[in-house]
Amino acid sequence: EKYCRYHRDHGHDTEECRQLKNQIEDLIRKGHLRKYVDRDASQGWREQRREEAPRQQEERQEQQQPRVPHSKRLKTGGDEEVITFSEADYEGVRLPHDDPMVVTLLVELFTMKRILIDSGSSADILYKHAFDQLRIPADQLKPVKTPLVGFTCETIHPLGSINLSVVAGTAPCTQVEMTFLVVDTPSPYNAIVGRPGLNLLEA
């Protein structure tokens, strides 16, 4: 029931958000919020900050740890790979472009192509034609009562949800368990990875 307007996500209230407080304090230190800060209060705030500094340093270190439990992540190799894009990636692309981002992932050890990355989607979607090819019995689907509503206001009732192992990238790769809603509707894609999946992948 808790909602953070800063992160636009559930899990904690805006008033409890450490990252938001750190951002505000950083802006105050840089002098951007002078007209909102009482000088006497800011003196007390500085003294309080000195007392809290060791504890906040510990909290920051905790926040920097991976959000996904280690049991759900598979690292093959040393350091995490840095993903960058260069001029070579533009080869064959006519600019400017508004092409969708479509990737290939390993889903339950099957190479699944044509997966749309959609940061506007609040759910990870698996289309029935792709689900059928995974040869998973339909009785493994968990019932879902909440319908999906698209931007055209079309309502779709999922056939159910299922947890599937997903491997992203090449070595060092990342393995997570995503919860997909299975829907029976036409689509040029096999699946959609939305915000929940992107968060799991730390993408």
NORUR-V776539 format. One record per residue. PSI is psi as a letter, one per 30 degrees, with the letter a starting at -180 (none if undefined). Layout:
{{PSI} {PSI}}
This chain:
{{f} {k} {k} {j} {f} {e} {f} {h} {l} {l} {e} {l} {l} {e} {f} {f} {j} {e} {e} {e} {e} {e} {e} {e} {e} {e} {e} {e} {e} {f} {g} {f} {h} {e} {f} {f} {k} {k} {e} {e} {e} {f} {e} {e} {e} {e} {e} {e} {e} {e} {e} {f} {e} {e} {e} {e} {e} {e} {e} {e} {e} {e} {e} {f} {l} {k} {f} {k} {k} {f} {f} {f} {k} {j} {k} {j} {a} {c} {l} {k} {k} {k} {k} {l} {k} {a} {e} {f} {f} {f} {k} {g} {k} {k} {k} {l} {l} {h} {k} {l} {j} {k} {l} {k} {l} {j} {j} {h} {g} {k} {j} {j} {l} {h} {j} {k} {j} {j} {f} {f} {k} {g} {l} {k} {k} {k} {k} {e} {e} {e} {e} {e} {f} {f} {h} {k} {k} {f} {f} {f} {k} {k} {k} {k} {f} {k} {l} {k} {k} {a} {f} {g} {g} {k} {k} {k} {j} {k} {f} {a} {l} {k} {k} {k} {k} {k} {k} {k} {l} {l} {k} {k} {l} {k} {k} {l} {j} {k} {j} {k} {k} {k} {k} {i} {k} {k} {k} {f} {l} {e} {l} {k} {j} {a} {e} {e} {e} {e} {e} {e} {f} {h} {none}}
